[in-house]
Amino acid sequence: MSNSKKVDDFLSKLSHPLKEEMEAIRAIIVANPKIEEDVKWGGPSFAYKEELATVSPRVKDAVALVVHQGALLKDESGLLEPATKGKAYIKLHNMDEVKANKEALEQLVNEWIELMDSK
């Protein structure tokens, strides 16, 4: 079950220099009706069958998305920065970067859903 109101409440109280960009990224991700959202690990979190990604509001110079199992995705856009333990990061620094990477974000969400449906 999606907790969109919980995420709305969290974001309404959040003070972050890139809050508008964070909200735009959220809108791109949840545009896919299969994606559920909640507040976990200190930020908005997105899932489909398993955890997909969480926004880390502690990072102030970018909207940082922690992609929990990023190593499973075939990111052809170069958007994912590989990290330890199979994770990856997406860091977008301004609205121009959010807009420029909208299709890549949508593709990663779709790829995640296909991957989860194939399990």
ABEGO torsion letter per residue (X at the ends): XBBAAAAAAAAAABBBAAAAAAAAAAAAAAABAABBBBBBGGBBBBBBGBBABBBBAABAABBBBBBAAAAABBBAAGABBBBBGGBBBBBBABAAAAAAAAAAAAAAAAAAAAAAAAX
